């Protein structure tokens, strides 16, 4: 009994010295403390308890100090080969959060990748593994490493087939959408962002900023739709967004309205909207132009096709604020890709549009109208569930 009490007293001494060093912000004493608790003669169950206490109490220290001390702790624990995997995971998670707070996303991801997620460890649950893969993907995406982020997200996709949990599926969909945007697949990203903005998540998934998050998704949907390549797919997502009442309060709505109405965009439109863009929308495209500038010109060319039956290439260049040759190359590219219906008369320097292009726009708007009717019906059913019961709905369908 006396031996047990003596051991407990010694453990209490370690905790007291830790508390004193933390309050005094004595880094030298803290390094010595870490050295003591990771010595060979310290019982392993003590080490686990003491490290847990250290992780809690060290939060009072400056971030850089925490980072340095935790790195030393992890180094000492690995050198001793402590049989305390759970504590090592906690240290790596804490270091990852510290580096994320400091803006070093590569290092934050690196500490999480060092966790043995795909081994035979009994401490790693499947749900923890999928969540960590998604977290790593998000950190790598913020660090600008899109391809590696996608590879980690693909590893997490295995969990979606065996899990119905929204707290796994929802962050996966968000990360997947952001990767699509980062890869320049703006039309796909726009649809995904729009779907995310309409989600009604379960309480355990939502946080206090849920509403602002949904608005942010909607805003991203508008931006991605506007910078996506001109064509029928872009027209459909633009129509859906324009008819959604929620977009009318967004800063980007003026641009959305101008684009949806096939108006020619002026320099003022471009300068105002450019302030809302991020680095993905400004990647180099060709001839020194970025993706946004390219989509800006493609939109104006598409708008011209709705106004004119034909136009001189010189005049087209003036409207697009580019050279005649560049205007011709852009028109040829869009015609070749099926995003513009027309022919180029190089002899006479003339671009002729076919009126069937209007049918494409009509189809897109008709589809949008059907979607809006379905959306209105859904809102009515939600507002008056007692009136519109299933039997009445079935009768109406007959």
Beta strands, then each sheet from edge to edge (+ up, - down):
strand 1: 284-286
strand 2: 289-290
strand 3: 310-312
strand 4: 342-345
strand 5: 350-353
sheet 1: 1+ 2-
sheet 2: 3+ 5- 4+
end
